[in-house]
């Protein structure tokens, strides 16, 4: 049937992406003011219609993505499909988040000589290069210091300076950075999958083509995309035995967002395996050497940027903002509120304690995964993906695009396993969690739950119909594309 072929899914997905983009022109995260009159706000009726159109387009895109995996398309066809699905989003206003305005405003802050690690975008000169961006920053972030590393601020400063204060060119400049991140992610996914004996086309379908990624990396221009791209590239170099270059790339990645530092633990496992000599020497080299290289890069970038080392104390500034996707924050808030009602205690210490316990649990899981990887019981790259997912699941602040941290790694390692199945369903569901303007209304969580149920039922139906096949998009080409047994992958990684 043509509609379910690779070409049919490609065209359906393009139509869905176009509907998202058109809806975004009326209901996206539009700037507070646009002197050019291109991205202007409309009345509630038009905004509502744009939101409905964008949700309809998203649903078409999600179905096309899931069905595309059944069509057995190869790498070249998948790259063409990716280009088709990205194209409609290129000139759209910011979608599903207003964070890009914070990025631009922080770049302008650096140009104006402000310390981005002690003040927020509210200090930007209203008539300056970042004035329009600062006016468009969401309320939670107006006075919040930057939680990003100096490397990203260098890029944001360049965009703000190049745009000359015009909000539309500044946003499109950030989208160019997002496209560069997508290209780097595609390169990393292909080379990781190739090195690990996995399916390149399946890794691309699960990773790069994923609607959650398209929405929040291309549409929303989140800097998580650049962090992930550099992280994947660093792991690729480490697997090839070039761990110094790989650790340096991880250093750049953590100079965008700090979670990238997790990769150093698992690069250390690869380094320790490849080293010679006594066990103590190999262990010390694995634990220390990658971190020293990444640390040297971080120091050098900080000095070049001239923004100071304030990023060391601002990594947790976002944790004070409650997000309903954080299980530990929700549990802590519920327990704190219950105790307040029963015995009149202050709920904040209870909430903070549960959040802290969540982070401790995450560290314990990560350490356990590192130990299992070192013992050869799990492939180090796959363990990295699981570690990133554990960090997200137990963090005090969780946004839907945080799932991308571990998802892209899982895409190149075990997309057809249980973890890949869960992440695939979650990524499809979390795509519905935010409306085009970036808000999270109650009905969005209902949609997330509905899609989770539908996705679970679809997976079970496919498992029953084809018990011998993989469970995710791309399953029919898994063997032909060169999937390997897990033990073989562990051995290959250990000898790299």
Secondary structure as GFF3:
##gff-version 3
##sequence-region A 1 496
A	DSSP	three_ten_helix	2	4	.	.	.	ID=ss1
A	DSSP	alpha_helix	6	27	.	.	.	ID=ss2
A	DSSP	alpha_helix	44	68	.	.	.	ID=ss3
A	DSSP	three_ten_helix	69	71	.	.	.	ID=ss4
A	DSSP	alpha_helix	75	87	.	.	.	ID=ss5
A	DSSP	alpha_helix	99	112	.	.	.	ID=ss6
A	DSSP	three_ten_helix	121	123	.	.	.	ID=ss7
A	DSSP	alpha_helix	131	135	.	.	.	ID=ss8
A	DSSP	three_ten_helix	139	141	.	.	.	ID=ss9
A	DSSP	alpha_helix	150	163	.	.	.	ID=ss10
A	DSSP	alpha_helix	167	195	.	.	.	ID=ss11
A	DSSP	alpha_helix	200	206	.	.	.	ID=ss12
A	DSSP	alpha_helix	211	213	.	.	.	ID=ss13
A	DSSP	pi_helix	214	219	.	.	.	ID=ss14
A	DSSP	alpha_helix	224	239	.	.	.	ID=ss15
A	DSSP	alpha_helix	243	254	.	.	.	ID=ss16
A	DSSP	three_ten_helix	258	261	.	.	.	ID=ss17
A	DSSP	alpha_helix	262	274	.	.	.	ID=ss18
A	DSSP	alpha_helix	279	305	.	.	.	ID=ss19
A	DSSP	three_ten_helix	310	312	.	.	.	ID=ss20
A	DSSP	three_ten_helix	317	320	.	.	.	ID=ss21
A	DSSP	alpha_helix	327	343	.	.	.	ID=ss22
A	DSSP	alpha_helix	347	374	.	.	.	ID=ss23
A	DSSP	alpha_helix	380	393	.	.	.	ID=ss24
A	DSSP	three_ten_helix	400	402	.	.	.	ID=ss25
A	DSSP	alpha_helix	403	411	.	.	.	ID=ss26
A	DSSP	alpha_helix	418	430	.	.	.	ID=ss27
A	DSSP	alpha_helix	442	465	.	.	.	ID=ss28
A	DSSP	three_ten_helix	475	477	.	.	.	ID=ss29
A	DSSP	alpha_helix	486	494	.	.	.	ID=ss30
###
